[in-house]
Amino acid sequence: MHARRGFDEARYTTSHVIVEATLARIGLLYDLEDRVKASSFEERGALRAAESRPLGARLFARWQEVRPPLRPPATVAVAVV
């Protein structure tokens, strides 16, 4: 997922709460990946399914909630799409 770049760029042009919330959740995904580096393939898959997948699902659900009122040229709108 390369969504982080769009939200990182948006943080300089908007103070929308979704920007910082998204970057914090993406940070949790990076933390998870650091924790599972030394694990076996199967363990990594299980941890990702248990922790990463729900985080991603919540991110996408939240983006769908905030998307309708955003104006298309706004950097945060581009990041959400």
N, C-alpha and C positions, 0 to 999 in steps of 0.2 A: 504494500500500500504506500503510495507516494503522496498521500494527502497532506502530510506534515508540511511540505514545502509551501503549499498554498496558504495554510493557516499561519505559518511563520511569516510569510510576506504580508498577510492581512493584519497581523498584530501591530504593524507600523502605521496603518491607515485607518484603523477602527478600534473602538473600545467595546465591541460587541462581546457579550459574555461567552458566547459559543467558542470564540477564538481561544481564550485561555483554557477553557474547560476541555476543548479538543486536544490542545497541546499537552495538557496534564495527563489525559487518558492515553495518548500516544506514548508519553513518557513511561507509563505503566507497562505498555507493550514492550518497549525497549528493555525495561527492567526484567520482565519475564524472560526475554531472550537471553539476557546476561545470566540469569539463574539456571537456564536449561542447557547452556553450552556444553557442559561436561556430561550431560545425560546421554543415555543411549537413544537411538532413533525412535524406538517405541515409547520410551519415557517422555521424550520431547513432544511426540504426537499427542500423548495423553494429557500432558500439562497444557499444551496449546488448546486442545479441545475443551479442557475444563476451565481455563482462565482466559485465554486470548480470544476465543470465539465469542464468549458472552460480552467481553469488552467491546469488540468490534460491532456486535449486534446493537449494543446500547448507543454506540457512536452513530451508526447509520440511522437508528430510530430518532435520535435527537436532531440529527441534521434534517430529517424529513419534517420534524415539527417546526423548525425555525426557518425553513426554506421559503415558504409562501410569501411572507412579508418582505423578503430581501429584494432590493433592486438589482437587476442583472449586472450593471457595470461595477457594482461594489466588489472589492477584492474578497470580502467574506462570502459573497454570493457565488463567486467563481470557485472558491475553495470548497464550498458545500456541494456544488454540482459535481 
